[in-house]
Amino acid sequence: MTDLEGEPAVLEGEPAVEVHQAHPSLVLEDESVRSVVGAVLEGEGLEAASIGIILGDHGLVHELNREWLGHDYETDVVSFVLDEDALPRGRVEGEVYVDLDTAMERAPEFGVTMEHEALRYVAHGVLHLCGHDDATDQQRAAMRDLEDAYLDAAGV
């Protein structure tokens, strides 16, 4: 079902979370992604106005990181808040771009599957949309604790 502009319609009661499989060969189960997003939002006491989770590769995420954030290097996840005014109203509107190549490369380092590592990036990106930052060691540790808690809550 689509709305008048041809965009996917969100049915009443249906979460406003869209998962886009943009990697040429790696995928995550849409339901696993939605479960993690839901756990983060519930834990943060927020609702999804509209959240896009785009599962891409090195090239996509690197290009976005360079073009929009001014960082010319690969990274695991980038997030973009699309409506700054939504958060004070308890809603989140944004996009999270996850680099599945990085998840595949880094997962053995942490003794987890590619899926688990990529879902951590999903949680991390959504936490950024919820207003969390990771600029300091203390903030990074706090976000890591939240990621762990929300992955557990989602059954990951």
C-alpha positions as CSV (number, residue, x, y, z in Angstrom):
1,M,0.0,0.0,0.0
2,T,1.3,3.5,-0.8
3,D,0.2,7.0,0.0
4,L,-0.6,9.7,-2.5
5,E,3.0,10.5,-3.2
6,G,3.8,6.8,-3.9
7,E,5.6,6.3,-0.5
8,P,5.0,3.2,1.5
9,A,2.0,3.8,3.7
10,V,2.3,3.2,7.5
11,L,-0.8,1.4,8.8
12,E,-2.4,2.4,12.1
13,G,-0.5,0.7,14.9
14,E,2.3,-0.4,12.5
15,P,5.8,0.7,13.5
16,A,7.1,3.5,11.3
17,V,10.4,1.7,10.7
18,E,11.5,0.8,7.2
19,V,14.4,-1.6,6.6
20,H,16.2,-1.2,3.2
21,Q,18.5,-4.0,2.1
22,A,21.1,-2.0,0.1
23,H,24.1,-4.4,0.3
24,P,24.9,-6.4,-2.9
25,S,25.2,-9.7,-1.0
26,L,24.8,-9.4,2.8
27,V,21.4,-9.1,4.5
28,L,19.9,-8.9,8.0
29,E,16.4,-10.2,8.8
30,D,14.0,-7.2,8.7
31,E,12.3,-8.5,11.9
32,S,15.6,-8.6,13.8
33,V,16.4,-5.0,12.8
34,R,12.9,-3.9,13.8
35,S,13.2,-5.7,17.1
36,V,16.4,-3.8,18.0
37,V,14.9,-0.5,16.9
38,G,11.8,-1.2,19.0
39,A,13.9,-2.2,22.1
40,V,15.9,1.1,21.9
41,L,12.8,3.2,21.4
42,E,10.9,1.5,24.3
43,G,13.9,1.8,26.6
44,E,14.3,5.5,25.7
45,G,10.6,6.2,26.1
46,L,10.2,7.4,22.5
47,E,8.2,6.5,19.4
48,A,9.2,6.2,15.8
49,A,7.7,9.0,13.7
50,S,9.7,7.6,10.8
51,I,13.0,5.7,10.9
52,G,14.8,4.3,7.9
53,I,17.5,1.6,8.5
54,I,19.6,1.3,5.4
55,L,21.9,-1.8,5.3
56,G,24.7,-0.9,3.0
57,D,28.4,-1.5,2.2
58,H,31.7,0.3,2.6
59,G,31.2,2.5,-0.4
60,L,27.7,3.8,0.6
61,V,28.5,4.6,4.2
62,H,32.0,6.0,3.4
63,E,30.4,8.4,0.9
64,L,27.8,9.6,3.3
65,N,30.4,10.0,6.0
66,R,32.5,12.1,3.7
67,E,29.8,14.1,2.0
68,W,27.5,14.9,4.9
69,L,29.8,14.7,8.0
70,G,33.1,15.8,6.5
71,H,34.9,12.6,7.6
72,D,36.9,11.0,4.7
73,Y,37.1,7.5,6.2
74,E,35.1,4.3,6.6
75,T,32.9,3.9,9.6
76,D,30.5,1.3,10.9
77,V,27.3,3.5,11.1
78,V,26.1,7.0,10.4
79,S,22.9,8.5,11.6
80,F,20.9,11.5,10.4
81,V,18.2,13.2,12.4
82,L,15.6,14.4,9.8
83,D,13.3,16.4,12.2
84,E,15.0,18.1,15.2
85,D,11.6,19.2,16.5
86,A,10.3,15.6,16.8
87,L,12.5,14.5,19.7
88,P,11.1,17.0,22.3
89,R,7.6,15.6,21.4
90,G,8.8,12.1,22.2
91,R,9.2,11.0,18.6
92,V,12.2,10.1,16.4
93,E,12.5,10.8,12.7
94,G,15.8,9.9,11.0
95,E,17.9,7.5,9.0
96,V,20.6,5.1,10.1
97,Y,23.1,3.7,7.5
98,V,24.8,0.5,8.6
99,D,28.0,-0.8,6.9
100,L,27.5,-4.6,6.8
101,D,31.1,-5.0,5.4
102,T,32.5,-3.5,8.6
103,A,30.3,-5.8,10.6
104,M,31.6,-8.8,8.7
105,E,35.2,-7.7,9.1
106,R,35.0,-6.8,12.8
107,A,32.7,-9.6,14.2
108,P,35.5,-12.1,14.6
109,E,37.4,-9.6,16.7
110,F,34.6,-9.5,19.2
111,G,33.7,-13.2,18.9
112,V,30.2,-12.6,17.6
113,T,28.4,-13.2,14.3
114,M,28.2,-10.6,11.6
115,E,24.5,-10.2,12.3
116,H,25.1,-9.5,16.0
117,E,27.7,-6.9,15.2
118,A,25.5,-5.2,12.6
119,L,22.6,-5.2,15.0
120,R,24.8,-3.4,17.5
121,Y,25.4,-0.8,14.8
122,V,21.7,-0.5,14.4
123,A,21.2,0.1,18.1
124,H,24.1,2.6,18.1
125,G,22.7,4.6,15.2
126,V,19.2,4.7,16.8
127,L,20.7,5.9,20.1
128,H,22.2,8.8,18.2
129,L,18.8,9.6,16.7
130,C,17.5,9.6,20.3
131,G,20.0,12.3,21.3
132,H,22.9,10.2,22.7
133,D,26.4,11.2,21.8
134,D,29.8,9.3,21.9
135,A,32.3,12.1,21.7
136,T,34.0,11.3,25.1
137,D,35.2,8.0,26.6
138,Q,32.5,8.3,29.3
139,Q,29.8,8.8,26.6
140,R,31.1,5.9,24.6
141,A,31.0,3.6,27.6
142,A,27.5,4.7,28.4
143,M,26.4,4.1,24.8
144,R,28.0,0.6,24.9
145,D,26.1,-0.3,28.0
146,L,22.9,0.9,26.4
147,E,23.6,-1.1,23.3
148,D,24.2,-4.2,25.4
149,A,21.0,-3.7,27.3
150,Y,18.9,-3.1,24.2
151,L,20.4,-6.0,22.2
152,D,19.6,-8.2,25.2
153,A,16.0,-6.8,25.3
154,A,15.7,-7.6,21.6
155,G,16.9,-11.2,22.1
156,V,20.1,-10.7,20.2
